[in-house]
Amino acid sequence: SFRDGGQIEEAANRITLDGGQDFVVNDGSRGFFRRVVEARNYNTYLTRTGIFERHRQTVPQINIINLHGSVYWSRHADQVHVNYSHDHLVDAPLVDDQMRDAVQAYWRQLDAGGPVTALPDVSLTQVQMDAFWTAYRQLPIVNPTKWKFHETVFEEHYYQMLRMLSFELERENAVLITFGFSFADEHILNLVKRSLSNPQLMVFVTCFNETEHSRLSAQFADYANVVCVMAPNGHLTFDAFNALLSAANPPPAAGPVVGAVP
């Protein structure tokens, strides 16, 4: 799973606590009190053995690879540390109450959609802008811009993760599903387009609305192994996406299936 956020970690933690599912989530970190993210950790797997090691069983694993960093990360010298407590986020909010009030109208129009010209102006002082950028630059987030490589620590990690993504897309019967990704990152866009020469690769691009569907369909118009997906009605949220998956994969019947082999 290549992504940029924190919902998978929260969901995996709830599933693990509830029990009934046997799998491991690997975020690429190792350690106890201080967990350090390194690319080589994704090649580490959990294996169960019998008492006399006569048999081995590898536990299914989901790798979470944060290409653009994570709000749970922090930079320490030449290392990337991960901490899933929210203390560091609460102690250093990026937006105070006054700034939040100033951008409310902008956020509402952004959620409503429409042309860029419909977005209202935001009245922020230079002091507020400087304070925001000072706090924002402390976050280990890699923006999809050409100046992303100013931080050498994240430059190395980013390139290592891109290599892993490239290797995965070259596998036989590989499937890539994107959700909430605009392909504004030119490095990832070009990497995916190069990988589409793999005839056994299938890419499903989920589109939030009709505007995004039109744009991304044009972006990948030359590739037969790319399918752009949008919700039949409304926006393609997580709930709508899960409903589409449930319709494509109905749950098993509660009773016996006629004609099934016992």
Backbone hydrogen bonds in HBPLUS format (Angstrom, degrees):
<---DONOR---> <-ACCEPTOR-->    atom                        ^
c    i                          cat <-CA-CA->   ^        H-A-AA   ^      H-
h    n   atom  resd res      DA  || num        DHA   H-A  angle D-A-AA Bond
n    s   type  num  typ     dist DA aas  dist angle  dist       angle   num
A0065-ILE N   A0001-SER O   2.81 MM  64  6.06 171.4  1.81 166.1 167.5     1
A0003-ARG N   A0065-ILE O   2.88 MM  62  6.14 157.1  1.94 144.6 152.0     2
A0010-GLU N   A0006-GLY O   3.42 MM   4  6.67 160.8  2.46 144.7 149.3     3
A0011-ALA N   A0007-GLN O   2.95 MM   4  6.14 165.1  1.97 152.9 156.9     4
A0012-ALA N   A0008-ILE O   2.83 MM   4  5.92 163.9  1.86 152.6 157.4     5
A0013-ASN N   A0009-GLU O   2.99 MM   4  6.11 151.6  2.07 143.3 150.8     6
A0014-ARG N   A0010-GLU O   3.15 MM   4  6.44 155.3  2.21 146.2 152.0     7
A0015-ILE N   A0011-ALA O   2.99 MM   4  6.26 163.1  2.01 153.6 158.1     8
A0016-THR N   A0012-ALA O   2.95 MM   4  6.07 158.7  2.00 146.5 152.4     9
A0017-LEU N   A0013-ASN O   3.04 MM   4  6.23 157.9  2.09 146.1 151.6    10
A0018-ASP N   A0014-ARG O   2.95 MM   4  6.15 151.3  2.04 147.8 155.8    11
A0019-GLY N   A0015-ILE O   3.11 MM   4  6.30 136.4  2.31 141.4 151.9    12
A0024-VAL N   A0060-PRO O   2.82 MM  36  6.24 149.6  1.91 150.5 160.8    13
A0062-ILE N   A0024-VAL O   2.79 MM  38  6.22 157.9  1.84 163.8 171.5    14
A0026-ASN N   A0062-ILE O   2.85 MM  36  6.08 165.8  1.87 153.7 158.5    15
A0064-ILE N   A0026-ASN O   2.85 MM  38  6.04 164.7  1.87 148.2 152.6    16
A0038-GLU N   A0028-GLY O   2.87 MM  10  5.74 159.9  1.91 168.8 164.6    17
A0030-ARG N   A0036-VAL O   3.04 MM   6  5.49 143.7  2.17 132.8 140.2    18
A0036-VAL N   A0030-ARG O   2.87 MM   6  5.49 156.6  1.93 154.5 148.8    19
A0082-VAL N   A0035-ARG O   2.99 MM  47  5.66 150.8  2.08 149.8 157.0    20
A0037-VAL N   A0080-VAL O   2.81 MM  43  5.51 169.0  1.82 165.4 169.2    21
A0041-ASN N   A0038-GLU O   3.18 MM   3  5.73 151.6  2.26 112.2 119.8    22
A0042-TYR N   A0039-ALA O   3.15 MM   3  5.93 165.7  2.17 122.2 126.1    23
A0043-ASN N   A0040-ARG O   3.14 MM   3  5.74 163.7  2.16 115.3 120.5    24
A0044-THR N   A0041-ASN O   3.15 MM   3  5.31 157.6  2.20 111.7 112.6    25
A0059-VAL N   A0046-LEU O   2.95 MM  13  5.74 164.8  1.97 159.8 164.9    26
A0048-ARG N   A0057-GLN O   2.74 MM   9  5.07 169.0  1.75 150.9 149.1    27
A0057-GLN N   A0048-ARG O   2.75 MM   9  5.07 149.0  1.84 149.9 157.8    28
A0050-GLY N   A0055-HIS O   3.23 MM   5  5.74 144.5  2.36 148.6 152.1    29
A0053-GLU N   A0050-GLY O   3.07 MM   3  4.74 164.2  2.09 102.4 105.7    30
A0069-GLY N   A0066-ASN O   3.25 MM   3  5.14 164.1  2.28 109.2 108.4    31
A0142-VAL N   A0068-HIS O   2.85 MM  74  4.52 168.6  1.87 120.0 123.9    32
A0073-TRP N   A0070-SER O   3.04 MM   3  5.35 164.4  2.07 110.5 115.0    33
A0083-ASN N   A0072-TYR O   2.90 MM  11  5.38 158.4  1.95 148.9 155.5    34
A0074-SER N   A0081-HIS O   2.86 MM   7  5.26 138.1  2.04 145.7 151.4    35
A0081-HIS N   A0074-SER O   2.89 MM   7  5.26 166.5  1.91 164.7 164.1    36
A0076-HIS N   A0079-GLN O   3.02 MM   3  5.22 174.8  2.02 148.5 150.0    37
A0079-GLN N   A0076-HIS O   2.87 MM   3  5.22 158.3  1.92 128.3 135.2    38
A0089-LEU N   A0086-HIS O   3.11 MM   3  5.28 131.3  2.36 100.9 114.1    39
A0090-VAL N   A0086-HIS O   3.01 MM   4  6.27 155.8  2.07 157.0 163.8    40
A0091-ASP N   A0087-ASP O   2.98 MM   4  6.14 158.1  2.03 154.2 160.0    41
A0100-ARG N   A0096-ASP O   2.91 MM   4  6.11 156.0  1.97 152.8 160.6    42
A0101-ASP N   A0097-ASP O   3.00 MM   4  6.23 156.4  2.05 148.6 153.6    43
A0102-ALA N   A0098-GLN O   3.13 MM   4  6.36 148.2  2.24 140.3 149.0    44
A0103-VAL N   A0099-MET O   3.20 MM   4  6.46 137.8  2.39 146.1 155.3    45
A0107-TRP N   A0103-VAL O   2.94 MM   4  6.22 162.3  1.97 159.1 163.6    46
A0108-ARG N   A0104-GLN O   2.96 MM   4  6.22 159.7  2.00 154.2 159.6    47
A0109-GLN N   A0105-ALA O   3.13 MM   4  6.32 161.7  2.16 145.6 149.9    48
A0110-LEU N   A0106-TYR O   2.92 MM   4  6.11 150.0  2.01 145.9 155.2    49
A0111-ASP N   A0107-TRP O   2.91 MM   4  6.17 154.1  1.98 150.6 156.4    50
A0112-ALA N   A0108-ARG O   3.03 MM   4  6.24 145.2  2.15 140.2 150.1    51
A0113-GLY N   A0109-GLN O   3.15 MM   4  6.34 131.7  2.40 139.9 150.5    52
A0118-ALA N   A0115-PRO O   3.08 MM   3  5.59 157.8  2.13 110.8 117.7    53
A0119-LEU N   A0116-VAL O   3.05 MM   3  5.62 164.3  2.08 117.8 122.8    54
A0129-MET N   A0125-THR O   3.06 MM   4  6.39 160.0  2.10 150.4 155.7    55
A0130-ASP N   A0126-GLN O   2.88 MM   4  6.04 161.5  1.92 148.9 153.9    56
A0131-ALA N   A0127-VAL O   2.97 MM   4  6.13 157.6  2.02 146.7 152.9    57
A0132-PHE N   A0128-GLN O   2.98 MM   4  6.19 154.8  2.04 146.5 153.2    58
A0133-TRP N   A0129-MET O   3.03 MM   4  6.29 170.9  2.04 155.5 156.7    59
A0134-THR N   A0130-ASP O   2.98 MM   4  6.09 152.0  2.06 145.4 153.3    60
A0135-ALA N   A0131-ALA O   3.15 MM   4  6.35 158.8  2.20 144.9 149.5    61
A0136-TYR N   A0132-PHE O   2.77 MM   4  5.96 159.0  1.82 154.1 161.4    62
A0137-ARG N   A0133-TRP O   3.00 MM   4  5.93 157.0  2.05 143.0 147.1    63
A0138-GLN N   A0135-ALA O   3.16 MM   3  5.47 151.1  2.24 104.8 113.5    64
A0139-LEU N   A0136-TYR O   2.98 MM   3  5.52 157.8  2.03 114.6 121.5    65
A0145-THR N   A0143-ASN O   2.78 MM   2  5.50 140.6  1.93 102.8  91.9    66
A0148-LYS N   A0145-THR O   3.35 MM   3  5.71 152.8  2.43 117.3 116.6    67
A0155-GLU N   A0151-GLU O   2.87 MM   4  6.02 142.9  2.01 148.8 160.9    68
A0156-GLU N   A0152-THR O   3.16 MM   4  6.28 164.9  2.19 149.0 149.2    69
A0157-HIS N   A0153-VAL O   3.39 MM   4  6.62 167.3  2.41 141.2 144.7    70
A0158-TYR N   A0154-PHE O   2.77 MM   4  5.75 160.5  1.81 145.3 151.4    71
A0159-TYR N   A0155-GLU O   3.09 MM   4  6.27 165.0  2.11 150.7 153.8    72
A0160-GLN N   A0156-GLU O   3.06 MM   4  6.27 155.8  2.12 148.1 155.1    73
A0161-MET N   A0157-HIS O   2.97 MM   4  6.21 155.4  2.03 151.5 157.9    74
A0162-LEU N   A0158-TYR O   2.92 MM   4  6.19 150.9  2.01 147.3 156.0    75
A0163-ARG N   A0159-TYR O   3.03 MM   4  6.25 151.2  2.11 144.2 151.1    76
A0164-MET N   A0160-GLN O   3.14 MM   4  6.47 153.7  2.21 142.4 149.1    77
A0165-LEU N   A0161-MET O   2.94 MM   4  6.25 158.6  1.99 149.4 155.0    78
A0166-SER N   A0162-LEU O   2.90 MM   4  6.13 158.5  1.95 148.3 154.2    79
A0167-PHE N   A0163-ARG O   2.93 MM   4  6.19 159.2  1.97 151.4 156.6    80
A0168-GLU N   A0164-MET O   2.99 MM   4  6.23 159.6  2.03 150.8 155.9    81
A0169-LEU N   A0165-LEU O   3.06 MM   4  6.29 153.8  2.13 149.6 156.2    82
A0170-GLU N   A0167-PHE O   3.18 MM   3  5.28 145.5  2.30  99.4 109.5    83
A0171-ARG N   A0168-GLU O   3.25 MM   3  5.50 164.6  2.27 107.4 112.0    84
A0202-MET N   A0174-ALA O   2.98 MM  28  6.41 152.8  2.06 147.5 155.4    85
A0176-LEU N   A0202-MET O   2.93 MM  26  6.36 159.2  1.98 154.9 161.2    86
A0204-PHE N   A0176-LEU O   2.79 MM  28  6.20 163.1  1.81 164.5 170.4    87
A0178-THR N   A0204-PHE O   2.98 MM  26  6.44 161.0  2.02 162.6 168.3    88
A0206-THR N   A0178-THR O   3.12 MM  28  5.95 160.1  2.16 143.8 149.6    89
A0189-LEU N   A0185-ASP O   2.97 MM   4  6.16 165.0  1.99 156.2 161.2    90
A0190-ASN N   A0186-GLU O   2.94 MM   4  5.99 169.9  1.95 148.5 151.0    91
A0191-LEU N   A0187-HIS O   3.03 MM   4  6.13 150.6  2.12 138.6 147.4    92
A0192-VAL N   A0188-ILE O   2.89 MM   4  6.07 164.9  1.91 154.9 157.8    93
A0193-LYS N   A0189-LEU O   3.01 MM   4  6.23 161.8  2.04 149.2 154.7    94
A0194-ARG N   A0190-ASN O   2.95 MM   4  6.13 154.8  2.02 144.8 151.2    95
A0195-SER N   A0191-LEU O   3.00 MM   4  6.23 153.5  2.07 145.2 152.8    96
A0196-LEU N   A0192-VAL O   3.03 MM   4  6.26 128.1  2.31 143.2 156.4    97
A0196-LEU N   A0193-LYS O   3.28 MM   3  5.18 139.1  2.46  93.1 104.2    98
A0197-SER N   A0194-ARG O   3.32 MM   3  6.07 165.7  2.34 116.4 119.2    99
A0198-ASN N   A0195-SER O   2.89 MM   3  5.75 167.4  1.91 125.2 129.1   100
A0201-LEU N   A0198-ASN O   3.08 MM   3  5.49 166.4  2.10 119.5 121.4   101
A0203-VAL N   A0225-ASN O   3.01 MM  22  6.26 166.3  2.02 158.6 163.1   102
A0227-VAL N   A0203-VAL O   2.87 MM  24  6.29 159.3  1.91 159.4 166.2   103
A0205-VAL N   A0227-VAL O   2.83 MM  22  6.13 158.0  1.88 149.3 156.9   104
A0229-VAL N   A0205-VAL O   2.74 MM  24  5.95 162.4  1.77 148.6 153.7   105
A0207-CYS N   A0229-VAL O   2.68 MM  22  5.82 155.5  1.74 174.6 176.4   106
A0236-LEU N   A0208-PHE O   2.91 MM  28  4.70 158.3  1.96 128.5 135.7   107
A0213-HIS N   A0209-ASN O   2.97 MM   4  6.20 152.0  2.05 147.3 156.3   108
A0214-SER N   A0210-GLU O   2.93 MM   4  6.13 157.7  1.98 150.3 154.4   109
A0215-ARG N   A0211-THR O   3.10 MM   4  6.33 161.4  2.13 146.6 151.9   110
A0216-LEU N   A0212-GLU O   2.88 MM   4  5.96 173.8  1.89 154.7 156.6   111
A0217-SER N   A0213-HIS O   2.92 MM   4  5.81 149.0  2.01 139.2 148.3   112
A0218-ALA N   A0214-SER O   3.15 MM   4  6.26 153.0  2.23 139.8 146.1   113
A0219-GLN N   A0215-ARG O   3.00 MM   4  6.25 143.8  2.13 137.9 148.9   114
A0220-PHE N   A0216-LEU O   3.08 MM   4  6.31 145.9  2.20 145.8 151.7   115
A0221-ALA N   A0218-ALA O   3.44 MM   3  4.93 168.4  2.46 101.5 100.3   116
A0223-TYR N   A0220-PHE O   3.15 MM   3  5.62 168.0  2.17 120.8 122.5   117
A0237-THR N   A0235-HIS O   3.10 MM   2  5.83 122.5  2.45 107.2  91.4   118
A0241-PHE N   A0237-THR O   2.85 MM   4  6.06 156.0  1.91 150.4 157.7   119
A0242-ASN N   A0238-PHE O   2.87 MM   4  6.08 161.5  1.90 152.5 156.9   120
A0243-ALA N   A0239-ASP O   2.99 MM   4  6.20 147.6  2.09 142.1 151.3   121
A0244-LEU N   A0240-ALA O   3.04 MM   4  6.34 148.7  2.14 143.3 151.0   122
A0245-LEU N   A0241-PHE O   3.04 MM   4  6.39 155.0  2.10 148.0 154.8   123
A0246-SER N   A0242-ASN O   2.88 MM   4  6.10 153.3  1.95 145.8 153.3   124
A0247-ALA N   A0243-ALA O   3.00 MM   4  6.20 149.8  2.09 143.4 150.9   125
A0248-ALA N   A0244-LEU O   3.09 MM   4  6.33 146.5  2.21 141.6 150.4   126
A0249-ASN N   A0245-LEU O   2.88 MM   4  6.04 139.5  2.05 144.1 155.6   127
A0260-ALA N   A0257-VAL O   3.09 MM   3  5.48 160.9  2.13 132.3 132.4   128
